[in-house]
Amino acid sequence: MKAIIITKYGPPEVLKLVEIEKPTITENQVLIKVHASSVTPMDYRLRSAKAPLWPISRIMMGLWKPKQKIAGHEVAGEIIQVGKDVTKFKKGDRVFGTADSPYAEYTIASEKSSLETMPPTMSYEEGASIAFGGISALHFLRTIANIQSGQRILINGASGGVGVYAVQLAAFFGAEVTGVCSTKNVELVRSLGADRVIDYTTADFTKETDRKYDIIFDVVGNSSFRKCKKILTGEGMYINIVPTYRLFFQMFWTSKRGKKKVITGIASNKDYLVLLRDLIESKKIRVIIDRTYPLEQVVEAHAYAEKGHKVGSVVISLDK
Ligand SMILES: NC(=O)c1ccc[n+]([C@@H]2O[C@H](COP(=O)([O-])OP(=O)(O)OC[C@H]3O[C@@H](n4cnc5c(N)ncnc54)[C@H](OP(=O)(O)O)[C@@H]3O)[C@@H](O)[C@H]2O)c1
């Protein structure tokens, strides 16, 4: 089968298209014919080794060379074989979520991984653009911040892979949403449900004097608690999902002292895929796709996504 392997840490060019053996499943795994995957920051960080929290992240990714041999994370495809102990899926199911190495014609996933069946109306390209951004947004906004109707939230990075879900989900939960993005994305962010949009090329949201927020959700990682503190409400929460050791220290410190809290960490809750699927199927939220590249153009796809200005998702299609 065709697969994209990560030969070593480096620029997008270290990704190579090769022919390798089709993987074989164990009793609790499924074999998926991949139709689409995507390029998330996790994918290009794993490839380039430029990840936050050095050296812990480097040890986890592989000290000298990447532990993950075949690239990719998000997946949408069709199950073509199930292990004998699998009960959740059957052959022929269209599924979306995450798998270990989906930049390939076939990949395997455990029955217990983040994988769910797709509604008939969902395309494979959409299916491969949900898990990373959607789960991250729900983990921090719902599980951690317990976002409530009527709260004021500011989302910095409102047009990116996480931001497009954060804006829509915060609006769905009834919050008053302010999105921060560049000029070209103002209309999109408004159409996703933001009540107000701040164009970061002309205004600095931390210098606002006329309003305070219950939650500041920074998915870009270029703000600081020090600058955001004054625009938080009395018990406001500053969430920054690009973790640093300083943020972990501030999280610990503010958990013991003061009312304003700092939150960072890594999103985890795979159970949110069902909620995301239901919200998309019932058209309460939508999937935003920036560009789609064929598997053969994975180098170009990584180079584009890595610039840090993609709008929603960059898809890798195996059907093109
Ligand atoms: N901790 C976790 O569990 C977790 C989970 C998911 C993601 N993350 C991290 O979150 C970050 C964002 O992920 P993503 O998938 O949303 O990335 P992305 O799709 O590349 O989006 C980045 C966004 O940042 C915006 N942006 C760039 N420069 C900006 C600036 N100076 N001010 C405000 N916005 C700016 C861009 O908008 P414009 O094009 O308008 O500039 C773009 O929409 C990554 O670093 C990722 O590793 C962490």
The ligand as an SDF file (V2000), in Angstrom:
LIG
                    3D

 48 52  0  0  0  0  0  0  0  0999 V2000
   -3.1870   21.6030   24.5820 N   0  0  0  0  0  0  0  0  0  0  0  0
   -3.9250   20.9060   23.7390 C   0  0  0  0  0  0  0  0  0  0  0  0
   -4.5050   19.8710   24.0960 O   0  0  0  0  0  0  0  0  0  0  0  0
   -4.0630   21.3910   22.3240 C   0  0  0  0  0  0  0  0  0  0  0  0
   -5.0650   20.8500   21.5040 C   0  0  0  0  0  0  0  0  0  0  0  0
   -5.1910   21.3380   20.2080 C   0  0  0  0  0  0  0  0  0  0  0  0
   -4.3500   22.3340   19.7370 C   0  0  0  0  0  0  0  0  0  0  0  0
   -3.3770   22.8140   20.5540 N   0  0  0  0  0  0  0  0  0  0  0  0
   -2.4790   23.8820   20.0780 C   0  0  0  0  0  0  0  0  0  0  0  0
   -3.2650   24.9920   19.7350 O   0  0  0  0  0  0  0  0  0  0  0  0
   -2.6390   25.7280   18.7090 C   0  0  0  0  0  0  0  0  0  0  0  0
   -3.6370   26.0710   17.6320 C   0  0  0  0  0  0  0  0  0  0  0  0
   -4.0850   24.9110   16.9780 O   0  0  0  0  0  0  0  0  0  0  0  0
   -4.9920   25.0770   15.6830 P   0  0  0  0  0  0  0  0  0  0  0  0
   -5.2400   23.7250   15.1450 O   0  0  0  0  0  0  0  0  0  0  0  0
   -6.1560   25.9430   15.9710 O   0  0  0  0  0  0  0  0  0  0  0  0
   -3.9630   25.8720   14.7380 O   0  0  0  0  0  0  0  0  0  0  0  0
   -4.2390   26.5670   13.3260 P   0  0  0  0  0  0  0  0  0  0  0  0
   -5.3540   25.8860   12.6380 O   0  0  0  0  0  0  0  0  0  0  0  0
   -2.9270   26.6540   12.6590 O   0  0  0  0  0  0  0  0  0  0  0  0
   -4.7720   28.0280   13.6760 O   0  0  0  0  0  0  0  0  0  0  0  0
   -3.9830   29.0200   14.1020 C   0  0  0  0  0  0  0  0  0  0  0  0
   -4.8240   30.2920   14.1140 C   0  0  0  0  0  0  0  0  0  0  0  0
   -4.0800   31.2720   14.7780 O   0  0  0  0  0  0  0  0  0  0  0  0
   -4.4040   32.5150   14.1910 C   0  0  0  0  0  0  0  0  0  0  0  0
   -3.3250   33.4490   14.4230 N   0  0  0  0  0  0  0  0  0  0  0  0
   -2.0670   33.4190   13.8960 C   0  0  0  0  0  0  0  0  0  0  0  0
   -1.3690   34.4650   14.3910 N   0  0  0  0  0  0  0  0  0  0  0  0
   -2.2050   35.1300   15.2400 C   0  0  0  0  0  0  0  0  0  0  0  0
   -2.0700   36.2720   16.0580 C   0  0  0  0  0  0  0  0  0  0  0  0
   -0.9180   36.9690   16.1040 N   0  0  0  0  0  0  0  0  0  0  0  0
   -3.1210   36.6540   16.8210 N   0  0  0  0  0  0  0  0  0  0  0  0
   -4.2960   35.9850   16.7980 C   0  0  0  0  0  0  0  0  0  0  0  0
   -4.4860   34.8890   16.0190 N   0  0  0  0  0  0  0  0  0  0  0  0
   -3.4500   34.4750   15.2640 C   0  0  0  0  0  0  0  0  0  0  0  0
   -4.6240   32.2500   12.7320 C   0  0  0  0  0  0  0  0  0  0  0  0
   -5.5800   33.1710   12.2510 O   0  0  0  0  0  0  0  0  0  0  0  0
   -5.2380   34.1970   11.0670 P   0  0  0  0  0  0  0  0  0  0  0  0
   -5.0460   33.3720    9.8200 O   0  0  0  0  0  0  0  0  0  0  0  0
   -6.4420   35.0710   11.0060 O   0  0  0  0  0  0  0  0  0  0  0  0
   -3.9630   34.8950   11.4550 O   0  0  0  0  0  0  0  0  0  0  0  0
   -5.1760   30.8130   12.7440 C   0  0  0  0  0  0  0  0  0  0  0  0
   -6.5560   30.8350   12.5970 O   0  0  0  0  0  0  0  0  0  0  0  0
   -1.4590   24.8740   18.2190 C   0  0  0  0  0  0  0  0  0  0  0  0
   -0.2730   25.3980   18.7790 O   0  0  0  0  0  0  0  0  0  0  0  0
   -1.7500   23.5110   18.7960 C   0  0  0  0  0  0  0  0  0  0  0  0
   -0.5880   22.7750   19.0460 O   0  0  0  0  0  0  0  0  0  0  0  0
   -3.2140   22.3750   21.8230 C   0  0  0  0  0  0  0  0  0  0  0  0
  1  2  1  0
  2  3  2  0
  2  4  1  0
  4  5  1  0
  4 48  2  0
  5  6  2  0
  6  7  1  0
  7  8  2  0
  8  9  1  0
  8 48  1  0
  9 10  1  0
  9 46  1  0
 10 11  1  0
 11 12  1  0
 11 44  1  0
 12 13  1  0
 13 14  1  0
 14 15  2  0
 14 16  1  0
 14 17  1  0
 17 18  1  0
 18 19  2  0
 18 20  1  0
 18 21  1  0
 21 22  1  0
 22 23  1  0
 23 24  1  0
 23 42  1  0
 24 25  1  0
 25 26  1  0
 25 36  1  0
 26 27  1  0
 26 35  1  0
 27 28  2  0
 28 29  1  0
 29 30  1  0
 29 35  2  0
 30 31  1  0
 30 32  2  0
 32 33  1  0
 33 34  2  0
 34 35  1  0
 36 37  1  0
 36 42  1  0
 37 38  1  0
 38 39  2  0
 38 40  1  0
 38 41  1  0
 42 43  1  0
 44 45  1  0
 44 46  1  0
 46 47  1  0
M  CHG  2   8   1  16  -1
M  END
$$$$
